Amino acid sequence: MNMKYHRDSRGQSLIMIASLIGLTIMPLLAVFTFEVARVYLFKQELQNACDASSLAAVATLASADNTNPTLAHQNAMEAGLGVFKKNFVGGKSLANVVKVESQGSLSVAPGEAKVFYQFLNPLTNAIEDISSPNAKVVKTFGTFGGLLSFGKYIGISSLAVNAVSTGQVPQFDVVVCFDVSGSMDDQTNVTCVKRKWDPTLGGGRVVYEMVSSKNGLASGKIYDVVKPEPTGSSLNGVYPQLLSESYWNANLYFTEYLAKYYGIAGLRSAGGYPEAGQPPGNYPPGTAFTWDGWDAFTDMVVNLDGNASFTGFTYDGYSFPDLNTLVEASRGNLESNAVFVSSKANTSVSVSPRAGYQKAYLEAAASKAQPMKDAKDALVTFTDVLNTDADTHFGLVSFDSAVGTDVDSKEKWYNIDQIAQYGVKQDFPLPRVKVTKQKGTTNYGVVNTSIKSCVAMGSTNIGGALHEAVQDLKNDSRSGSVKAVILFTDGEPTLPCGPLDPSNPLNNARLAAVEAREAGIPVYTVGLAQNPAIINDQIAILNDTNQSPSSGGIAGIAGHGGSFTLVTNSKDLRAAFQKIARHLVRLVAHEGA
């Protein structure tokens, strides 16, 4: 009896204990499990908010048209904060999140959220101030005071959760292919002038006749004056001018080319070249044919005021009140009083001569060369932004008919005319800067200097330039970097001149795009269409939609996310390059805390 009683007592005790667990412990365990799951959800949602915030901040860093580090980082934080506020944690909006100025200020009250942004150096991982150009990694710290649903049963009403996200643009190795062909100054406003001696005016003086092309224009944009093929004109307002190129479409003749063709004395000067101080070629009267009745000009000068018809301009203290002054300054006839008088410029020019006039004219003229000036500005801003906001190594391949070989590579051209061989034969920059894998060697400065040095000349060898850019990235870029080619052109391939297909410019360019695809390198193409007639051909060769190696566009053939942007106004080039920067951005890492 006693044994049976004890057995029954023990069984009843076990039942009571089990009942106690079932009625008290198990519900508490269920509540605890629920709250753990809820806190985990809080943390995941907060992590998502931090990730999105970091990505928005770093995307703003890389794509903003801003080269001021402090402002760039302030804008990045504002963008990150804006995205953070659009998120929810535990069903509660983060719209009222507080941005704090130190990591130690992240403690939160129940239902409160705080965020802190920190910037790091991608090479050293050291913390950087927002004024530092080396601050290129965004670290977002988020804290949220999560309210527990059944916290009162376990003695905890709220629990702070934390998340950390590190967002950075990946290492970039970028090579810019820069088209510097002759058409790159076709939108420059110029005036065609015939300078000659007229003995019937007083005791004789120099006169300046504006000469119209068959298109009826003596001044205006080069493209409008000569109406070249859709691919543009090799005629330039600034050195190398290649003035004989005016004939092929406009029947507008350079007098020295005519003189060479007919074997007679030229009109530009009496004693050859250099011509500073030389009187007109027909002074004294009868020593040179003046080509009256011909559409023939001696000088093409850039309208320094940027207008279709020149009305006057002052540059760096040098006055250019009229067309006469432009012509004489461009020739070097205003450098001293002796030169001024012997050249007979003194008979028709009102300004006082002084050293530096020719230099002032050439500098001012170069600043008006379009679209070259806008293209340079846009590319330099692009490199400025990437250098400020990302760990970027740069390369450059400038190209016309030829392709640059090194940073000091040059092409020899006569500065006034290659066909008549008139003027001085001189070196013109055609730089190439090879990207490097050497740590900390960005080439930023030398690339910007090289871009600024370029002048318009020659044809358009897109295939050759793209081939060299791909080889540079294949051989000299950093392991693990994001590689890209930025190809800018205002035309289409007009010259093959490369190892891929020396007979067909279009196929040559497409074969270079195949090389890029095989190397895993995207090509971002930017086509500047200066006239509507070239748009269809540009789209056909540069597009990102047709991937066919035989008929597609360079961006499409190369693949790997490359894109094509068509620009019809050079003022919009900055936006085009910003678009590319945004495309390159991605969040490459995040870490929880």
Secondary structure, 3 states (H helix, E strand, C coil): CHHHHHHHHHHHHHHHHHHHHHHHHHHHHHHHHHHHHHHHHHHHHHHHHHHHHHHHHHHHHHHCCCCCHHHHHHHHHHHHHHHHCCCEECCEECCCCEECCCHHHCCCCCCCEEEEEEEECCCCCCEECCCCCCCCEEEEEEEEEEECCCHHHHCCCEEEEEEEEEEECCCEEEEEEEECCHHHHCCCEEEEEEEEEECCCCCCEEEEEECCCCCCCCEEEHHHHHCCCCCCCCCCCCCCCCHHHHHHHHCCEEHHHHHHHHCCCCCCCCCCCCCCCCCCCCCCCCCCCCCCCCCEECEEEECCCCCCCCCCEEECCEEECCHHHHHHHHHCCCCCHHHHHHCCHHHCCCCCCCCCHHHHHHHHHHHCCCCHHHHHHHHHHHHHHHHHHCCEEEEEEEECCCECCCCCCEEEEECCECCCCECCEEEEECCEECCCCCCCCCCHHHHHHHHHHCCCCCCCCHHHHHHHHHHHHHHHCCCCCEEEEEEEECCCCCCCCCCCCCCCHHHHHHHHHHHHHHCCCCEEEEEECCCHHHHHHHHHHHCCCCCCCCCCCHHHHHCCCCCEEEECCHHHHHHHHHHHHHHHCCCCCCECC
